[in-house]
């Protein structure tokens, strides 16, 4: 299976002094993928004149020079030569860091006027917030930058100060205890009693002190992980906004550090993969500027604390830290990885950008970004390896001229998706299967989507997928007496033009004791999401991937999301029901728009296309919802059963009573006497001379 598009590589070349090299030709470049030379299909020199990133084309741009490679008639890179788009992303910043970042940004954005460059302003605390959507209006850009608020990270300094105080006090108490224990050997009578009492008091204080240290460390670890996870999701969302944008695409990311602990490393990989796939260059700026203390001082502090705790264990034979020894080692490693030179540097360098740190002159960063947006090269090539297997392809760009430094993205992941913007590691092999022809069908799965045009959420679209756990491969570890199975469900929503609108996914890890493996195989995994979609026709691709067997099954369906105008009567999809559960705590009436499959205190599980066995089911439940019944009342309702397009039975339908502005109707279709085959159930609603109808298909088996 071949790739659908050529690979685009944005390249910046500098000389030994750091000045841009602007006179290279296509013959000067050598591109390899996984070490294998690639033929350059097109070569483009892009020169926008003065102005960069957020300042591109504030003045008149110079012409763009595009040179196609031999045998090419057009350059895919030509579209990239359009005006640039830059996302200014402000991470969790303290007041002082935010002041530095805002000052540098505002100094570089002119006071007023228009520009062909598009700039958006985003903040990651909390979640991702669009402060200013992409615009060419400089005044609105400046206002957006000024609206960014500092987060509560000033508590970080207070926490660090308290940690220092506790560690200093612990050393002081340890010294005093050691001295007291030495003198206790020669003390007699009352003196010995007094010394023992003092030692006991110090031990009590040490225990309380250590408890507070452990609390601070535990909270700090959880807080870092939470903030790192939020930041990763925010960056993925910003990358998604840039994915289909033409021209050079950059992110200027102001942060005080990006955690890359083992738990968050996969998320950072996903961010880098998404940026590289969307050809987004990231410039990371350590907004903390010139730090009063080296960031490595924190590493040294943790190493000293770990050494003291370990020495105390050896000398006294007790563990005051009340934590495993490995946790101390993990703290040291975690602190080292939280240095801004690690996470921020990886994000920038692996997407073709650079890291700016240890400086309060952040305007110099903008000047350098200006140079790279002002002039750069664009290369395209068609990979010799056309297999879409979800694996990473390493790209290396070199130039023949000696003494040069080349900046370009490090590679991409080989999947079909034109927009892999939130691709986690477990998604890649699943998405690779969607590129196969024919689509894989290793085991039974079922998937379906429904439309519920609630006035509060007119694009409400419940999407479900189901797989029996018996279809998955379970691996039993006989030494540990445990079992494990892994599954990933990924759903892609494509619009009428085939563009990815949204991607939904979930990983499922099934583990337990080996003696329970057979029981674990007798279950099901049910995936549910309810995104909001704009009116239109969508293709919904669902893939269920078995992570242990490295195989999967895909299902493709279409769904029409209607455009609803008020006042008018709207109708949901017709839902066939496989199971109904009574719920003790159903959603409130105010929350019903977020719970379309609830009717009163009953939860309806849709039939997702499974065949119905006549021997076990005498009636087939179905339901649908009518909206807008407070202003427009239906004149009549009719139900019809068809087989091979021919009516089998039909008749009027007595609708349920309205509840507020809607009617939730639940019906039952007798199927016990019907012969095996495929049927169509159709419901028609008539009002004021107009008609709305919905259909659903089902199959009966003996």
ZAMARGU-4260 file (C-alpha; in steps of 0.2 Angstrom, whole numbers, plus 5000, padded with zeros to 4 digits):
<rodrens>
0) 5000/5000/5000 | 5008/5017/4995 | 5007/5033/5004 | 4994/5045/4998 | 5005/5061/4999
5) 5023/5066/4997 | 5033/5070/5013 | 5036/5088/5016 | 5052/5093/5026 | 5055/5111/5032
10) 5073/5115/5033 | 5083/5129/5040 | 5102/5130/5037 | 5115/5141/5047 | 5133/5144/5045
15) 5146/5142/5059 | 5142/5160/5065 | 5123/5156/5066 | 5118/5166/5051 | 5106/5159/5039
20) 5112/5151/5023 | 5102/5157/5009 | 5110/5152/4992 | 5109/5133/4992 | 5102/5123/4978
25) 5093/5106/4977 | 5109/5098/4973 | 5116/5103/4989 | 5104/5093/4999 | 5104/5074/5004
30) 5089/5067/5012 | 5088/5049/5020 | 5074/5040/5028 | 5079/5026/5040 | 5097/5028/5032
35) 5091/5025/5015 | 5094/5039/5002 | 5078/5047/4995 | 5075/5057/4979 | 5070/5075/4981
40) 5055/5078/4971 | 5053/5097/4974 | 5064/5110/4981 | 5058/5127/4987 | 5067/5143/4993
45) 5055/5153/5004 | 5059/5171/5007 | 5046/5182/5016 | 5057/5197/5018 | 5058/5205/5035
50) 5046/5199/5049 | 5044/5182/5056 | 5033/5170/5066 | 5020/5182/5074 | 5028/5196/5063
55) 5028/5188/5046 | 5023/5200/5032 | 5021/5215/5043 | 5030/5223/5029 | 5030/5218/5010
60) 5036/5201/5007 | 5050/5197/4995 | 5045/5184/4982 | 5045/5165/4984 | 5056/5155/4973
65) 5050/5138/4970 | 5061/5126/4960 | 5054/5109/4955 | 5065/5093/4954 | 5068/5084/4938
70) 5052/5076/4931 | 5040/5086/4942 | 5026/5097/4935 | 5021/5106/4951 | 5028/5108/4969
75) 5017/5102/4984 | 5028/5114/4994 | 5021/5129/4984 | 5006/5129/4996 | 5018/5130/5011
80) 5025/5146/5004 | 5009/5156/5009 | 5008/5167/5024 | 5013/5159/5040 | 5002/5154/5055
85) 5009/5155/5072 | 5001/5149/5089 | 5008/5158/5104 | 5005/5145/5118 | 5007/5151/5136
90) 5010/5136/5148 | 5007/5136/5167 | 5018/5152/5171 | 5021/5161/5187 | 5018/5180/5187
95) 5037/5184/5184 | 5038/5172/5170 | 5022/5178/5162 | 5029/5196/5163 | 5045/5191/5154
100) 5035/5182/5140 | 5022/5195/5138 | 5035/5209/5137 | 5045/5200/5124 | 5030/5196/5113
105) 5022/5213/5114 | 5039/5221/5109 | 5039/5211/5093 | 5020/5214/5088 | 5017/5231/5080
110) 5004/5242/5089 | 4991/5242/5075 | 4987/5237/5057 | 4984/5221/5047 | 4995/5207/5041
115) 4994/5192/5030 | 5002/5182/5045 | 4989/5173/5056 | 4992/5172/5074 | 4982/5164/5088
120) 4985/5165/5107 | 4982/5150/5118 | 4984/5146/5137 | 4986/5129/5145 | 4979/5133/5162
125) 4966/5126/5164 | 4965/5114/5150 | 4968/5123/5133 | 4960/5140/5132 | 4958/5150/5115
130) 4962/5168/5121 | 4962/5174/5103 | 4958/5164/5088 | 4969/5165/5073 | 4969/5183/5066
135) 4979/5195/5056 | 4974/5210/5067 | 4989/5216/5077 | 4978/5225/5089 | 4968/5209/5093
140) 4984/5199/5095 | 4991/5211/5107 | 4975/5211/5117 | 4975/5192/5117 | 4993/5192/5124
145) 4988/5204/5138 | 4973/5194/5143 | 4984/5179/5148 | 4984/5177/5167 | 4997/5169/5178
150) 4994/5152/5186 | 4997/5148/5204 | 5014/5142/5201 | 5021/5155/5214 | 5017/5141/5226
155) 5031/5131/5218 | 5044/5143/5226 | 5035/5142/5243 | 5035/5123/5242 | 5054/5123/5237
160) 5058/5135/5252 | 5048/5124/5264 | 5058/5108/5258 | 5074/5117/5261 | 5069/5122/5278
165) 5063/5104/5282 | 5079/5096/5275 | 5090/5109/5285 | 5081/5105/5301 | 5082/5086/5298
170) 5101/5088/5296 | 5102/5099/5312 | 5092/5086/5322 | 5102/5071/5315 | 5118/5080/5321
175) 5111/5084/5338 | 5105/5066/5340 | 5122/5059/5336 | 5130/5070/5348 | 5117/5066/5362
180) 5120/5047/5359 | 5138/5049/5361 | 5136/5058/5378 | 5123/5046/5384 | 5136/5033/5386
185) 5145/5042/5400 | 5129/5050/5408 | 5123/5044/5424 | 5107/5046/5434 | 5096/5061/5430
190) 5108/5066/5416 | 5105/5050/5407 | 5086/5051/5409 | 5087/5069/5403 | 5097/5064/5387
195) 5086/5050/5383 | 5071/5061/5385 | 5079/5074/5373 | 5083/5060/5360 | 5065/5054/5361
200) 5059/5071/5358 | 5070/5073/5343 | 5065/5057/5336 | 5047/5062/5337 | 5050/5078/5328
205) 5060/5069/5315 | 5045/5057/5312 | 5033/5072/5310 | 5046/5081/5299 | 5048/5066/5288
210) 5029/5064/5286 | 5028/5082/5280 | 5042/5079/5268 | 5034/5063/5261 | 5017/5073/5259
215) 5026/5087/5249 | 5035/5075/5238 | 5019/5065/5234 | 5009/5080/5230 | 5023/5087/5220
220) 5024/5071/5210 | 5006/5070/5207 | 5005/5089/5203 | 5019/5088/5190 | 5011/5073/5182
225) 4994/5081/5181 | 5001/5097/5174 | 5012/5088/5161 | 4997/5078/5155 | 4986/5094/5153
230) 5000/5102/5144 | 5002/5088/5132 | 4983/5087/5128 | 4983/5106/5126 | 4998/5105/5113
235) 4990/5092/5104 | 4974/5102/5102 | 4984/5117/5096 | 4993/5106/5083 | 4976/5100/5077
240) 4971/5118/5074 | 4987/5120/5063 | 4986/5104/5053 | 4976/5109/5038 | 4983/5127/5038
245) 4994/5132/5023 | 5010/5140/5024 | 5024/5139/5037 | 5016/5133/5054 | 5025/5137/5070
250) 5021/5136/5089 | 5030/5147/5101 | 5029/5138/5117 | 5032/5148/5133 | 5035/5136/5148
255) 5044/5134/5164 | 5048/5116/5160 | 5040/5101/5152 | 5040/5084/5163 | 5046/5069/5154
260) 5044/5056/5168 | 5041/5038/5162 | 5022/5040/5164 | 5022/5056/5153 | 5035/5051/5140
265) 5023/5042/5129 | 5012/5058/5129 | 5027/5069/5124 | 5031/5056/5110 | 5013/5058/5104
270) 5015/5077/5104 | 5031/5076/5094 | 5023/5064/5082 | 5008/5075/5079 | 5018/5090/5076
275) 5030/5081/5063 | 5015/5074/5054 | 5007/5091/5053 | 5023/5099/5048 | 5023/5111/5063
280) 5039/5118/5070 | 5039/5121/5089 | 5050/5134/5097 | 5051/5131/5116 | 5056/5146/5127
285) 5060/5144/5145 | 5050/5158/5152 | 5059/5157/5169 | 5073/5166/5161 | 5090/5167/5169
290) 5087/5157/5185 | 5094/5163/5202 | 5098/5145/5205 | 5104/5132/5192 | 5090/5120/5188
295) 5103/5106/5191 | 5104/5113/5209 | 5087/5104/5212 | 5095/5088/5206 | 5109/5090/5218
300) 5097/5093/5232 | 5087/5077/5229 | 5103/5067/5227 | 5110/5074/5244 | 5093/5070/5252
305) 5093/5053/5245 | 5111/5050/5251 | 5106/5056/5269 | 5091/5045/5270 | 5101/5030/5264
310) 5115/5033/5276 | 5102/5035/5290 | 5095/5017/5285 | 5113/5010/5286 | 5118/5018/5302
315) 5102/5016/5312 | 5094/5001/5304 | 5078/5010/5303 | 5069/5019/5288 | 5063/5036/5294
320) 5057/5040/5276 | 5043/5027/5277 | 5045/5025/5258 | 5054/5011/5247 | 5072/5015/5243
325) 5068/5014/5224 | 5056/5029/5227 | 5071/5040/5231 | 5080/5035/5216 | 5064/5039/5205
330) 5064/5056/5213 | 5081/5060/5208 | 5078/5053/5190 | 5061/5063/5190 | 5069/5079/5195
335) 5083/5077/5182 | 5070/5074/5168 | 5060/5090/5174 | 5075/5101/5169 | 5069/5112/5155
340) 5083/5106/5144 | 5075/5089/5143 | 5057/5090/5139 | 5057/5107/5131 | 5073/5103/5121
345) 5066/5087/5115 | 5050/5095/5109 | 5059/5109/5100 | 5073/5100/5092 | 5063/5084/5086
350) 5051/5096/5077 | 5064/5106/5069 | 5064/5121/5081 | 5076/5126/5096 | 5075/5129/5114
355) 5079/5146/5122 | 5084/5146/5140 | 5095/5154/5153 | 5091/5171/5147 | 5080/5186/5152
360) 5082/5193/5134 | 5068/5183/5126 | 5066/5196/5112 | 5082/5188/5105 | 5072/5172/5103
365) 5059/5181/5092 | 5073/5188/5082 | 5080/5171/5078 | 5063/5164/5075 | 5061/5179/5063
370) 5076/5173/5053 | 5069/5156/5051 | 5052/5161/5045 | 5060/5174/5034 | 5070/5162/5025
375) 5069/5143/5024 | 5069/5128/5012 | 5055/5116/5008 | 5059/5099/5001 | 5047/5085/4997
380) 5051/5067/4993 | 5041/5051/4990 | 5047/5038/5002 | 5054/5022/4995 | 5046/5012/5009
385) 5028/5014/5006 | 5022/5002/5019 | 5009/5010/5031 | 5014/5000/5046 | 5012/5013/5060
390) 5031/5013/5063 | 5042/5028/5065 | 5052/5034/5050 | 5068/5043/5054 | 5072/5058/5043
395) 5090/5065/5041 | 5094/5080/5030 | 5112/5085/5026 | 5120/5098/5015 | 5136/5096/5005
400) 5143/5113/5011 | 5154/5111/5026 | 5153/5120/5042 | 5134/5121/5042 | 5120/5117/5054
405) 5104/5109/5048 | 5087/5110/5057 | 5073/5099/5052 | 5060/5088/5059 | 5067/5071/5064
410) 5054/5060/5056 | 5036/5054/5055 | 5025/5040/5059 | 5019/5030/5044 | 5000/5030/5045
415) 4987/5035/5032 | 4979/5048/5043 | 4982/5066/5036 | 4979/5072/5053 | 4986/5061/5067
420) 4985/5075/5079 | 4981/5066/5095 | 4990/5049/5091 | 4995/5040/5107 | 5007/5025/5106
425) 4993/5012/5107 | 4984/5021/5093 | 4997/5019/5079 | 4996/5001/5076 | 4977/5002/5076
430) 4977/5016/5063 | 4990/5007/5052 | 4977/4993/5050 | 4964/5006/5044 | 4976/5008/5029
435) 4975/4990/5024 | 4965/4984/5009 | 4954/4975/5012 | 4950/4981/5030 | 4955/4968/5043
440) 4942/4957/5050 | 4951/4946/5063 | 4936/4944/5075 | 4918/4949/5077 | 4916/4968/5082
445) 4900/4979/5081 | 4900/4998/5080 | 4886/5011/5076 | 4883/5029/5078 | 4867/5039/5081
450) 4861/5057/5080 | 4851/5065/5094 | 4848/5084/5089 | 4844/5090/5106 | 4841/5109/5106
455) 4855/5111/5119 | 4867/5100/5109 | 4860/5099/5091 | 4875/5090/5085 | 4875/5076/5099
460) 4881/5060/5091 | 4883/5045/5102 | 4896/5032/5095 | 4897/5015/5102 | 4908/5000/5098
465) 4908/4983/5106 | 4919/4967/5107 | 4918/4951/5117 | 4933/4948/5127 | 4933/4930/5121
470) 4939/4937/5105 | 4956/4944/5112 | 4972/4935/5116 | 4975/4932/5134 | 4993/4930/5140
475) 4996/4920/5156 | 5012/4923/5166 | 5014/4906/5175 | 5028/4913/5186 | 5018/4927/5193
480) 5001/4918/5191 | 4993/4933/5182 | 4985/4936/5165 | 4985/4951/5153 | 4975/4956/5138
485) 4976/4973/5129 | 4964/4981/5117 | 4963/4998/5109 | 4947/5005/5101 | 4950/5020/5089
490) 4936/5029/5080 | 4939/5042/5066 | 4926/5054/5060 | 4928/5060/5042 | 4918/5074/5034
495) 4911/5073/5016 | 4928/5079/5009 | 4937/5064/5018 | 4946/5076/5031 | 4948/5070/5048
500) 4936/5080/5060 | 4939/5071/5076 | 4947/5055/5083 | 4941/5046/5098 | 4950/5032/5107
505) 4952/5021/5122 | 4965/5008/5128 | 4959/4994/5138 | 4971/4983/5149 | 4964/4968/5157
510) 4974/4960/5171 | 4971/4948/5185 | 4975/4932/5194 | 4978/4917/5182 | 4964/4907/5190
515) 4952/4920/5184 | 4957/4920/5166 | 4942/4910/5160 | 4930/4922/5168 | 4939/4937/5161
520) 4936/4929/5143 | 4917/4929/5147 | 4914/4948/5146 | 4913/4962/5134 | 4921/4979/5131
525) 4909/4993/5127 | 4916/5009/5120 | 4905/5025/5121 | 4908/5043/5116 | 4896/5057/5112
530) 4904/5071/5102 | 4896/5086/5095 | 4896/5087/5076 | 4891/5101/5063 | 4877/5096/5051
535) 4883/5085/5037 | 4887/5068/5031 | 4901/5058/5040 | 4910/5042/5037 | 4914/5034/5054
540) 4929/5022/5054 | 4931/5010/5069 | 4945/4999/5073 | 4947/4987/5087 | 4965/4981/5089
545) 4971/4966/5100 | 4988/4972/5107 | 4993/4954/5111 | 4989/4946/5095 | 4993/4961/5084
550) 4978/4960/5074 | 4961/4969/5073 | 4944/4971/5065 | 4937/4987/5057 | 4920/4993/5053
555) 4915/5008/5042 | 4898/5016/5043 | 4890/5033/5038 | 4879/5045/5048 | 4870/5060/5043
560) 4869/5074/5056 | 4854/5085/5051 | 4853/5104/5051 | 4839/5109/5064 | 4831/5126/5063
565) 4820/5132/5077 | 4806/5132/5079 | 4804/5115/5070 | 4801/5097/5075 | 4817/5086/5075
570) 4819/5068/5077 | 4833/5057/5083 | 4840/5041/5075 | 4828/5026/5077 | 4837/5015/5090
575) 4835/4996/5091 | 4838/4990/5109 | 4848/4975/5114 | 4847/4977/5133 | 4838/4989/5146
580) 4845/4992/5163 | 4836/5000/5178 | 4847/5014/5185 | 4845/5019/5203 | 4853/5036/5201
585) 4848/5042/5183 | 4854/5059/5176 | 4843/5074/5182 | 4832/5083/5169 | 4845/5097/5167
590) 4858/5084/5162 | 4847/5074/5150 | 4855/5082/5135 | 4871/5073/5140 | 4863/5057/5142
595) 4853/5053/5126 | 4851/5034/5130 | 4842/5036/5146 | 4823/5036/5147 | 4818/5040/5164
600) 4827/5028/5176 | 4831/5016/5162 | 4847/5015/5152 | 4845/5008/5134 | 4859/4998/5126
605) 4858/5000/5107 | 4859/4985/5096 | 4875/4988/5086 | 4871/4977/5072 | 4871/4960/5081
610) 4860/4947/5073 | 4844/4943/5084 | 4840/4925/5088 | 4822/4921/5087 | 4822/4908/5100
615) 4828/4920/5114 | 4819/4936/5109 | 4800/4937/5106 | 4800/4956/5106 | 4812/4969/5099
620) 4812/4985/5109 | 4815/5001/5100 | 4815/5020/5105 | 4817/5037/5097 | 4816/5055/5104
625) 4806/5070/5096 | 4812/5087/5100 | 4803/5104/5099 | 4786/5096/5104 | 4782/5111/5116
630) 4779/5122/5100 | 4775/5109/5087 | 4764/5094/5091 | 4764/5079/5079 | 4748/5076/5069
635) 4752/5057/5068 | 4765/5043/5069 | 4766/5027/5059 | 4777/5012/5060 | 4781/5000/5046
640) 4790/4984/5045 | 4798/4979/5028 | 4807/4965/5020 | 4816/4966/5004 | 4808/4983/5002
645) 4791/4976/5003 | 4779/4980/5018 | 4776/4966/5030 | 4766/4975/5043 | 4761/4993/5046
650) 4750/5004/5057 | 4748/5019/5068 | 4759/5023/5083 | 4752/5030/5099 | 4766/5042/5104
655) 4771/5043/5123 | 4767/5059/5132 | 4778/5074/5130 | 4790/5078/5144 | 4794/5097/5142
660) 4800/5100/5125 | 4802/5082/5120 | 4794/5065/5118 | 4804/5049/5121 | 4795/5035/5114
665) 4798/5017/5118 | 4790/5003/5108 | 4791/4984/5106 | 4790/4975/5089 | 4784/4957/5090
670) 4797/4946/5081 | 4794/4929/5087 | 4783/4923/5073 | 4794/4931/5059 | 4804/4920/5048
675) 4823/4922/5048 | 4830/4936/5037 | 4834/4955/5036 | 4821/4967/5040 | 4819/4986/5040
680) 4809/4995/5053 | 4803/5013/5048 | 4795/5026/5059 | 4786/5041/5051 | 4781/5057/5060
685) 4768/5068/5051 | 4766/5086/5056 | 4758/5101/5047 | 4760/5092/5030 | 4778/5088/5033
690) 4785/5071/5036 | 4800/5065/5046 | 4806/5047/5045 | 4819/5036/5052 | 4824/5018/5048
695) 4834/5004/5056 | 4839/4987/5050 | 4840/4971/5059 | 4843/4952/5055 | 4834/4938/5063
700) 4842/4921/5065 | 4835/4904/5069
</rodrens>
